[in-house]
Amino acid sequence: MGKYLHTKLNPQVLAFLFLYLLFVPMRGYAESPLVTAVKNYNSTLLKVYTTLDLNLLESVATTDEMSRVFPVVQALVNKNSIMVAQQKYFKVLESKVTGKKGYVVTEELWFYWWQNKKDGSITKPPSEAFYKIKYHLIKDKNTWKVDKIEEVR
């Protein structure tokens, strides 16, 4: 009676099973519209700091948030510089929607520096910063926009 089934799996089958099990949980995951809005805001902000065109934010941020970014763009213009930044880490800790308002809390690691617009020389040395951020968003004509950002301590 007690016979055991023994089979040998070749390395290709094992690799396939490993990858399949690794990625199956991701298949059903759909990113929340709030998280997508935050990611769009961050990538657009990077473009603003390299092009110095604040108007790029209009599609992803409210005028209040654009007003917060304005002094940074002005400082860059005054120094004839651009900011180069890379987001090294992004993790969503919490997300909530209440009617036409919502928020997303994240942990983020950024690496950035300022460089001269013309010759590329460094005008502000490279720096790394870790943040815990709460993004406040509002829904404007069916589009989520960042309205305010605060650092969570």
Helices and strands as residue ranges (DSSP letters): H 11-27, H 33-51, G 54-59, H 63-78, E 81-98, E 101-116, E 122-140, E 143-151
